[in-house]
């Protein structure tokens, strides 16, 4: 089991073996999911991966999606992934 210390600024270092396991590199972004008092960390998807979850009609217009459209698309994708896992 790995552990690290929380600094007075709320920062911590992710242990090397965890970074290696997740494929994390310097400046990578991380997602934190909290459920039932447990926290899961995982690499955040790259921008091009997020863009792929938008409906084709939004992408075809050639305009960048609004924040509301982005939030809705991410929520739909999260629900789809949870259903796929059988949760």
Short mmCIF file of the C-alpha atoms (twelve columns), coordinates in Angstrom:
data_MODEL
# 
_entry.id   MODEL 
# 
loop_
_atom_site.group_PDB 
_atom_site.id 
_atom_site.type_symbol 
_atom_site.label_atom_id 
_atom_site.label_alt_id 
_atom_site.label_comp_id 
_atom_site.label_asym_id 
_atom_site.label_seq_id 
_atom_site.Cartn_x 
_atom_site.Cartn_y 
_atom_site.Cartn_z 
_atom_site.pdbx_PDB_model_num 
ATOM 1  C CA . UNK A 1  0.000   0.000  0.000   1 
ATOM 2  C CA . UNK A 2  1.373   3.421  -0.947  1 
ATOM 3  C CA . UNK A 3  1.064   6.567  1.092   1 
ATOM 4  C CA . UNK A 4  2.061   10.225 0.944   1 
ATOM 5  C CA . UNK A 5  1.866   13.285 3.182   1 
ATOM 6  C CA . UNK A 6  -0.469  16.253 2.775   1 
ATOM 7  C CA . UNK A 7  1.270   19.640 2.998   1 
ATOM 8  C CA . UNK A 8  -0.138  22.732 4.693   1 
ATOM 9  C CA . UNK A 9  -1.189  23.920 1.207   1 
ATOM 10 C CA . UNK A 10 -3.213  20.745 0.589   1 
ATOM 11 C CA . UNK A 11 -0.644  19.302 -1.820  1 
ATOM 12 C CA . UNK A 12 0.754   15.799 -1.987  1 
ATOM 13 C CA . UNK A 13 3.079   13.760 -4.162  1 
ATOM 14 C CA . UNK A 14 1.614   10.760 -5.918  1 
ATOM 15 C CA . UNK A 15 3.985   7.870  -5.236  1 
ATOM 16 C CA . UNK A 16 6.142   6.752  -8.169  1 
ATOM 17 C CA . UNK A 17 4.558   3.302  -8.426  1 
ATOM 18 C CA . UNK A 18 1.077   4.852  -8.648  1 
ATOM 19 C CA . UNK A 19 2.215   7.368  -11.307 1 
ATOM 20 C CA . UNK A 20 3.752   4.512  -13.277 1 
ATOM 21 C CA . UNK A 21 0.640   2.352  -12.918 1 
ATOM 22 C CA . UNK A 22 -1.591  5.201  -14.177 1 
ATOM 23 C CA . UNK A 23 0.855   6.285  -16.867 1 
ATOM 24 C CA . UNK A 24 1.065   9.795  -15.400 1 
ATOM 25 C CA . UNK A 25 3.743   12.199 -16.540 1 
ATOM 26 C CA . UNK A 26 4.719   15.717 -15.521 1 
ATOM 27 C CA . UNK A 27 1.885   18.241 -16.110 1 
ATOM 28 C CA . UNK A 28 -0.748  15.531 -16.685 1 
ATOM 29 C CA . UNK A 29 -4.155  16.380 -15.272 1 
ATOM 30 C CA . UNK A 30 -5.881  14.071 -12.786 1 
ATOM 31 C CA . UNK A 31 -9.551  13.362 -12.116 1 
ATOM 32 C CA . UNK A 32 -10.809 12.656 -8.619  1 
ATOM 33 C CA . UNK A 33 -14.067 10.732 -8.211  1 
ATOM 34 C CA . UNK A 34 -15.680 10.500 -4.780  1 
ATOM 35 C CA . UNK A 35 -18.304 7.867  -4.060  1 
ATOM 36 C CA . UNK A 36 -19.425 6.407  -0.748  1 
ATOM 37 C CA . UNK A 37 -16.514 8.049  1.063   1 
ATOM 38 C CA . UNK A 38 -13.903 6.558  -1.278  1 
ATOM 39 C CA . UNK A 39 -11.752 8.530  -3.708  1 
ATOM 40 C CA . UNK A 40 -10.572 7.221  -7.057  1 
ATOM 41 C CA . UNK A 41 -7.899  9.016  -9.048  1 
ATOM 42 C CA . UNK A 42 -7.302  8.575  -12.742 1 
ATOM 43 C CA . UNK A 43 -5.707  10.438 -15.596 1 
ATOM 44 C CA . UNK A 44 -7.976  13.136 -17.025 1 
ATOM 45 C CA . UNK A 45 -8.881  12.619 -20.670 1 
ATOM 46 C CA . UNK A 46 -7.084  14.759 -23.218 1 
ATOM 47 C CA . UNK A 47 -9.032  17.562 -24.878 1 
ATOM 48 C CA . UNK A 48 -9.402  15.586 -28.113 1 
ATOM 49 C CA . UNK A 49 -10.922 12.698 -26.138 1 
ATOM 50 C CA . UNK A 50 -13.474 15.035 -24.553 1 
ATOM 51 C CA . UNK A 51 -14.292 16.561 -27.917 1 
ATOM 52 C CA . UNK A 52 -15.150 13.099 -29.246 1 
ATOM 53 C CA . UNK A 53 -18.061 12.703 -26.797 1 
ATOM 54 C CA . UNK A 54 -19.991 15.651 -28.252 1 
ATOM 55 C CA . UNK A 55 -22.884 14.869 -30.514 1 
ATOM 56 C CA . UNK A 56 -22.028 15.165 -34.203 1 
ATOM 57 C CA . UNK A 57 -24.599 17.962 -34.693 1 
ATOM 58 C CA . UNK A 58 -22.674 20.158 -32.245 1 
ATOM 59 C CA . UNK A 59 -19.348 19.435 -33.962 1 
ATOM 60 C CA . UNK A 60 -20.729 19.998 -37.487 1 
ATOM 61 C CA . UNK A 61 -21.715 23.602 -36.819 1 
ATOM 62 C CA . UNK A 62 -18.026 24.457 -36.512 1 
ATOM 63 C CA . UNK A 63 -18.637 26.496 -33.373 1 
ATOM 64 C CA . UNK A 64 -17.042 25.617 -30.066 1 
ATOM 65 C CA . UNK A 65 -19.538 24.042 -27.649 1 
ATOM 66 C CA . UNK A 66 -20.893 26.143 -24.804 1 
ATOM 67 C CA . UNK A 67 -20.065 25.319 -21.186 1 
ATOM 68 C CA . UNK A 68 -23.574 23.926 -20.741 1 
ATOM 69 C CA . UNK A 69 -23.134 21.669 -23.786 1 
ATOM 70 C CA . UNK A 70 -19.746 20.490 -22.511 1 
ATOM 71 C CA . UNK A 71 -21.125 19.758 -19.033 1 
ATOM 72 C CA . UNK A 72 -24.101 17.846 -20.480 1 
ATOM 73 C CA . UNK A 73 -21.860 15.839 -22.819 1 
ATOM 74 C CA . UNK A 74 -19.472 14.898 -20.010 1 
ATOM 75 C CA . UNK A 75 -22.394 13.899 -17.767 1 
ATOM 76 C CA . UNK A 76 -23.856 11.721 -20.554 1 
ATOM 77 C CA . UNK A 77 -20.480 10.080 -21.093 1 
ATOM 78 C CA . UNK A 78 -19.976 9.399  -17.370 1 
ATOM 79 C CA . UNK A 79 -23.426 7.808  -17.136 1 
ATOM 80 C CA . UNK A 80 -22.730 5.731  -20.263 1 
ATOM 81 C CA . UNK A 81 -19.431 4.502  -18.792 1 
ATOM 82 C CA . UNK A 82 -21.033 3.606  -15.438 1 
ATOM 83 C CA . UNK A 83 -23.803 1.690  -17.182 1 
ATOM 84 C CA . UNK A 84 -21.204 -0.125 -19.255 1 
ATOM 85 C CA . UNK A 85 -19.454 -1.182 -16.021 1 
ATOM 86 C CA . UNK A 86 -22.785 -2.433 -14.642 1 
ATOM 87 C CA . UNK A 87 -22.890 -0.015 -11.722 1 
# 
